[in-house]
Amino acid sequence: MDFSDLLFLLILVCPLSALMTVYIAHMYGRRFWPWLLFGFCVPLVSTFIAIVLGIREARRREANGETND
């Protein structure tokens, strides 16, 4: 990996991954800043973790009969 590849990763992939992660986490009531930092530090993986946690939270709420109101 040369410098241009690393620069591409830092400038494009990390911020996009962080924003997707924050958006998904926000939909499920998670805090903004920890998830943004997590999205920058662990790009792409953090998005899938946020999705899995969101699905798990939705299933838990459904099982307990809670609503999103």
C-alpha positions as CSV (number, residue, x, y, z in Angstrom):
1,M,0.0,0.0,0.0
2,D,1.5,3.3,-1.0
3,F,0.8,6.7,0.3
4,S,-2.0,7.6,-2.1
5,D,-3.9,4.5,-1.1
6,L,-3.6,5.4,2.6
7,L,-4.6,8.9,1.9
8,F,-7.7,7.7,0.0
9,L,-8.6,5.5,3.0
10,L,-8.2,8.4,5.5
11,I,-10.0,11.0,3.4
12,L,-12.9,9.1,1.9
13,V,-13.6,5.8,3.6
14,C,-13.1,6.7,7.3
15,P,-15.5,9.7,7.3
16,L,-18.1,7.9,5.2
17,S,-18.0,4.9,7.5
18,A,-18.2,7.0,10.6
19,L,-21.2,8.9,9.3
20,M,-23.0,5.7,8.4
21,T,-22.2,4.3,11.8
22,V,-23.4,7.4,13.6
23,Y,-26.6,7.5,11.6
24,I,-27.5,3.9,12.3
25,A,-26.6,4.2,16.0
26,H,-28.7,7.4,16.3
27,M,-31.7,5.6,14.8
28,Y,-31.6,3.2,17.8
29,G,-31.0,5.9,20.4
30,R,-27.3,5.5,20.8
31,R,-24.9,8.4,21.7
32,F,-23.3,10.4,18.9
33,W,-19.7,11.0,19.8
34,P,-18.6,7.5,20.9
35,W,-20.1,6.0,17.7
36,L,-18.5,8.6,15.6
37,L,-15.1,7.9,17.1
38,F,-15.6,4.2,16.8
39,G,-16.6,4.7,13.1
40,F,-13.3,6.6,12.4
41,C,-11.1,4.1,14.3
42,V,-12.6,0.9,12.9
43,P,-14.0,1.8,9.5
44,L,-16.6,-0.5,7.9
45,V,-16.6,-3.0,10.7
46,S,-18.2,-0.4,13.0
47,T,-21.1,-0.1,10.5
48,F,-21.9,-3.8,10.7
49,I,-21.6,-3.7,14.5
50,A,-24.1,-0.8,14.7
51,I,-26.5,-2.7,12.4
52,V,-26.3,-5.9,14.5
53,L,-26.8,-4.0,17.8
54,G,-29.8,-2.2,16.2
55,I,-31.4,-5.4,15.1
56,R,-30.8,-6.9,18.5
57,E,-32.4,-3.9,20.2
58,A,-35.4,-4.0,17.9
59,R,-36.0,-7.7,18.6
60,R,-35.6,-7.0,22.4
61,R,-38.2,-4.3,22.2
62,E,-40.5,-6.4,20.2
63,A,-40.2,-9.3,22.6
64,N,-41.0,-7.0,25.6
65,G,-44.0,-5.4,23.8
66,E,-42.4,-1.9,23.8
67,T,-43.2,0.7,21.1
68,N,-41.0,3.3,19.4
69,D,-43.3,6.2,20.4
